[in-house]
Each structure stands twice: as structure tokens, then as C-alpha cells.
Amino acid sequence: MLDLDIAIVGAGSAGLTLALLLSELPLKIAVLDKGDAPQIGAAPSLQRVSALNQASRRVLQQLGAWQQLSSKAGFQKMEVWEADSFARIAFDAAGQQVDALGYLVDNEELRQCLFQQLADKANVRCLFNCQIDSINAGEEQTLLSLSGQGPVLCKLLVAADGANSFVRQQLKMPIAFWDYDHQALVCQIHSTEPHGQCARQVFLKDGPLALLPLADSHLLSIVWSVPPEQAEQLLALSEAEFNKALTVASGNALGVLSRASVLSAHPLKMRYASEWLLNKVVLVADAAHTIHPLAGQGMNLGLMDVVALAELISEQVLARKPLQEERLLRRFERWRKAEAQTLIVAMEAFKRGFGSSNPALKLVRGLGMRLVDKAGPLKKSIMAAALGNSGDLPKRARPEFTPD
Ligand SMILES: Cc1cc2nc3c(=O)[nH]c(=O)nc-3n(C[C@H](O)[C@H](O)[C@H](O)COP(=O)(O)OP(=O)(O)OC[C@H]3O[C@@H](n4cnc5c(N)ncnc54)[C@H](O)[C@@H]3O)c2cc1C
């Protein structure tokens, strides 16, 4: 039997980051994942990328993973506008005292770099291709049975196993959800005009199209959110027809756009677990919440969950108190639920706000965006949120944090 302090289910960005943060403590930890181990050294495919903010960058840098990422591409500008309207807002890194407003990173390469940093941590074991058969969440400990392997006993079980969390489902932890009625079409594209390190997002009648600049000046990643029927039509188009539709949708902002990788579709759902705790089991990141990708905040939110959890556990361990105390876990839940709720509400407001083609509402949107673009303080607070510098940040994610 593997007898652990903490078992983390899921070796995605959240699970691996948590393992690295906790590896600094005198704890016995294991990460269990049903998939393959990340292939260290494999070239980034750039098929799935995420925009990470400054708060995430700071933490990943402290952990040594950031420095290893070859795919990271900072963007200095951001432009958001509405198609067929004068509504437009622009942001610039100049004056924010940051080198970039955000960074695009390859999801899989991020996992590789985190995994690589774990290699010399003697107190962390990573088990891949591992299937959990059952979970027995007792009041003091949790017992996992794995198929083909011995049982695992842990004081605390952290579920970082993604949007369709097996742990959450097995333990019947309640979840609220709604369909965004959007599918996100994702691929890499080539543009005839250089992107100029500017992240662009255009709100079209049916949903937003994000054009995210990669390291190559003519290469971008797109997230095109459209209703399911439209997604089906776009997926059925020939490559030439798709390129034409995409170029039109972008309003020719970057000249002619053409697909440079396979196109994948991701149904979008808001999920919010109403309970993040059951005995000594805690949900984090996508296992606890998923939001619309229109503001590129899902992974950032999940990373802050695990930084917060690691901070509370660390305080507890240093004070020689039990790491799975109910009081501590409740504190974590209250803290991070408040942050997740703020983003869920903001994403809904964005989606609904831009979801109507009513001419009067369009006019209000246009005037509102122009006003915000000109109004210093409001624009500043939007910028602080996008940079990840607002909200109740864990200590290590704060701009002023300096490691001991
Ligand atoms: C189209 C799209 C674009 C996005 N863009 C951005 C963006 O620009 N910026 C941003 O911040 N966020 C973005 N996000 C959100 C981001 O991708 C997720 O929030 C993030 O990847 C979630 O990480 P995670 O570690 O919680 O889960 P995952 O990455 O899903 O990892 C879960 C892990 O758990 C494992 N697992 C699953 N089930 C089991 C099981 N039964 N047993 C063991 N292991 C299991 C899986 O194999 C996987 O390794 C986007 C999302 C979408 C859909």
C-alpha cells in the first residue's frame, strides 16, 4: 500500500503545479494520471495554447518551469472590437511596467516543463496510465484502489482531474452547469500581415473570435466560439472555404488568414461545483469550475487555486498542524469560490452583453467601450484584472512577492 500525505489526481497544469509547490514541504506526495507521461523534449505542437497572465508567469518562474518553455510568446498589445460597430478598446504594455500583457504558451509543453522540474523531487512520485477503480472518502483519510496496482491511502486527496472530473463524479459532489451554446474552434493559422505581438478579439454576431499571436510574426492560434450548428458548418468546409470565412470574420485585420494545423472543436460549458470539499477530498481548477475561454482566464484561475491551496497547507505544516484540518480546507473553499464566482459572472456578462444584435444595445455597447477606452481609472482596473494583478491573490503570485 502506498501511504501518502497528499495524493493529487490529474497531471494537468494544475495538478503538476501543485505537486511542485508542495514538494518544498516535508510531505509524501503522489500524482496519479490516467494518461501518458508528458514527453520531455518533444517539440511543442502549438495545437492547444493558453494565454497566461503575469500572476501565473510569476509562479511558474519561481518553480523554474517558465524558463524552460520554448513556446512562450509575450504580447504587448490587446485590441477588442465589435464587428459592424464603432465599439473598440485597446490596451498597451507600455506604461504598465510589464514586458507583456500576457503570454501564449503551449499547454502540452507547459506540462512537460512542470514534469521535468519534478524529476529530482524525491518526495513526489508520478504514476501514469493509472486507472482508479474506487474511492473511499473516509472522515480522516481517503483510500483509492487502482486497477493492477496496490491501494493508495492518503490524508488529503486533491482532485485536479479536469472538467469531467472522475473524482467529483464518483463522490457525487454536486455541480451547477449551463451550456454556453458555443463550440470553440481551435487551430493555428498563418496571416499575410504580421500580428505585431497584438492579441485581438472581435465580437461577431454569434460569438467572439480570438486571434492570439505566437512567436512567429505571421503565426497565430485562434479560438472561434460559434453556436453548435455553425461549428458543424465550418467544420464541413473545405480548407479554402474555411480560410475565406475566417478572413471575412476577422474583418481582414491581418490580411488573408489560412489554416496551418488541424481544426478541433470544444463544446463550452460553465461548470461550478457547489461543494469543493467532501471529507478530506478537495476539488481544484477545472474539476471545480470551467468558464468561457473568451477572456483566456480558465487556466490562470486554476493555477491560482493550487497556489492558494499550497500556501494554506504550507502555513499549516510549518505550524505543525494537521494538513487536512477542516478549518483550513473550508478557508480554501471560501477563498477560491469567491474568485471563481467573480469570473463566472464576468464571462456571462460579456457573453450576454455581446450576444444581442439589437441596434439600441449595439449603440450602448459602442458608447460604453469608447468611454472605457478613454476613462483612465476604469481602463486601469480592467488592465489589472487581465494582468492577473487584481483580486485576492495568493502571496507567491503577487507582484511584490520576493522569495526568502
Ligand atoms: C478552447 C479553449 C481555450 C482556452 N484558452 C485558455 C486561455 O487562453 N487561458 C487560460 O487561462 N485558460 C484557457 N482555457 C482553459 C484551460 O485550458 C483549462 O482551464 C486548463 O487546461 C485546465 O487545467 P487542469 O489541470 O485543471 O485540467 P486538465 O488540463 O484537463 O488536466 C486534467 C488531467 O487529469 C487527468 N485525468 C482525467 N481523468 C482522470 C482519472 N480518472 N484518473 C486520473 N487522471 C485523470 C487527465 O489525463 C489530465 O492530465 C481554455 C479552454 C478551452 C476549452
The ligand as a MOL file (V3000), in Angstrom:
LIG
                    3D

  0  0  0     0  0            999 V3000
M  V30 BEGIN CTAB
M  V30 COUNTS 53 58 0 0 0
M  V30 BEGIN ATOM
M  V30 1 C -10.8410 26.4070 -26.3330 0
M  V30 2 C -10.2330 26.7190 -25.0010 0
M  V30 3 C -9.3030 27.7410 -24.8980 0
M  V30 4 C -8.7450 28.0680 -23.6560 0
M  V30 5 N -7.8740 29.1050 -23.5760 0
M  V30 6 C -7.3820 29.4720 -22.3670 0
M  V30 7 C -6.5090 30.5870 -22.2410 0
M  V30 8 O -6.1580 31.2520 -23.2290 0
M  V30 9 N -6.0560 30.9270 -20.9880 0
M  V30 10 C -6.4260 30.2320 -19.8890 0
M  V30 11 O -6.0140 30.6070 -18.7730 0
M  V30 12 N -7.2390 29.1610 -19.9780 0
M  V30 13 C -7.7300 28.7670 -21.1780 0
M  V30 14 N -8.5540 27.6750 -21.2690 0
M  V30 15 C -8.8280 26.8690 -20.0660 0
M  V30 16 C -7.7050 25.8560 -19.7820 0
M  V30 17 O -7.4330 25.0910 -20.9380 0
M  V30 18 C -8.1030 24.9360 -18.6240 0
M  V30 19 O -8.6180 25.7140 -17.5690 0
M  V30 20 C -6.9030 24.1540 -18.0880 0
M  V30 21 O -6.2640 23.4550 -19.1160 0
M  V30 22 C -7.3630 23.1730 -17.0110 0
M  V30 23 O -6.2440 22.5530 -16.4180 0
M  V30 24 P -6.4730 21.3710 -15.3590 0
M  V30 25 O -5.1080 20.9580 -14.9390 0
M  V30 26 O -7.4690 21.7640 -14.3470 0
M  V30 27 O -7.1960 20.2070 -16.1960 0
M  V30 28 P -6.6820 19.3540 -17.4300 0
M  V30 29 O -5.6850 20.0800 -18.2280 0
M  V30 30 O -7.9130 18.8730 -18.1170 0
M  V30 31 O -5.9220 18.1370 -16.7670 0
M  V30 32 C -6.6140 17.0980 -16.1240 0
M  V30 33 C -5.6930 15.8960 -16.0150 0
M  V30 34 O -6.4070 14.8870 -15.2780 0
M  V30 35 C -6.2310 13.6390 -15.9030 0
M  V30 36 N -7.3860 12.8010 -15.5780 0
M  V30 37 C -8.6530 12.9160 -16.0150 0
M  V30 38 N -9.4110 11.9330 -15.5120 0
M  V30 39 C -8.6040 11.1670 -14.7360 0
M  V30 40 C -8.8150 9.9920 -13.9650 0
M  V30 41 N -9.9990 9.3720 -13.8940 0
M  V30 42 N -7.7590 9.4670 -13.2960 0
M  V30 43 C -6.5320 10.0500 -13.3730 0
M  V30 44 N -6.2860 11.1530 -14.1040 0
M  V30 45 C -7.3110 11.7160 -14.7760 0
M  V30 46 C -6.1010 13.9540 -17.3800 0
M  V30 47 O -5.4230 12.9140 -18.0600 0
M  V30 48 C -5.3210 15.2720 -17.3550 0
M  V30 49 O -3.9320 15.0500 -17.4150 0
M  V30 50 C -9.1220 27.3420 -22.4980 0
M  V30 51 C -10.0570 26.3010 -22.5940 0
M  V30 52 C -10.6100 25.9920 -23.8320 0
M  V30 53 C -11.6410 24.8870 -23.9220 0
M  V30 END ATOM
M  V30 BEGIN BOND
M  V30 1 1 1 2
M  V30 2 1 2 3
M  V30 3 2 2 52
M  V30 4 2 3 4
M  V30 5 1 4 5
M  V30 6 1 4 50
M  V30 7 2 5 6
M  V30 8 1 6 7
M  V30 9 1 6 13
M  V30 10 2 7 8
M  V30 11 1 7 9
M  V30 12 1 9 10
M  V30 13 2 10 11
M  V30 14 1 10 12
M  V30 15 2 12 13
M  V30 16 1 13 14
M  V30 17 1 14 15
M  V30 18 1 14 50
M  V30 19 1 15 16
M  V30 20 1 16 17
M  V30 21 1 16 18
M  V30 22 1 18 19
M  V30 23 1 18 20
M  V30 24 1 20 21
M  V30 25 1 20 22
M  V30 26 1 22 23
M  V30 27 1 23 24
M  V30 28 2 24 25
M  V30 29 1 24 26
M  V30 30 1 24 27
M  V30 31 1 27 28
M  V30 32 2 28 29
M  V30 33 1 28 30
M  V30 34 1 28 31
M  V30 35 1 31 32
M  V30 36 1 32 33
M  V30 37 1 33 34
M  V30 38 1 33 48
M  V30 39 1 34 35
M  V30 40 1 35 36
M  V30 41 1 35 46
M  V30 42 1 36 37
M  V30 43 1 36 45
M  V30 44 2 37 38
M  V30 45 1 38 39
M  V30 46 1 39 40
M  V30 47 2 39 45
M  V30 48 1 40 41
M  V30 49 2 40 42
M  V30 50 1 42 43
M  V30 51 2 43 44
M  V30 52 1 44 45
M  V30 53 1 46 47
M  V30 54 1 46 48
M  V30 55 1 48 49
M  V30 56 2 50 51
M  V30 57 1 51 52
M  V30 58 1 52 53
M  V30 END BOND
M  V30 END CTAB
M  END
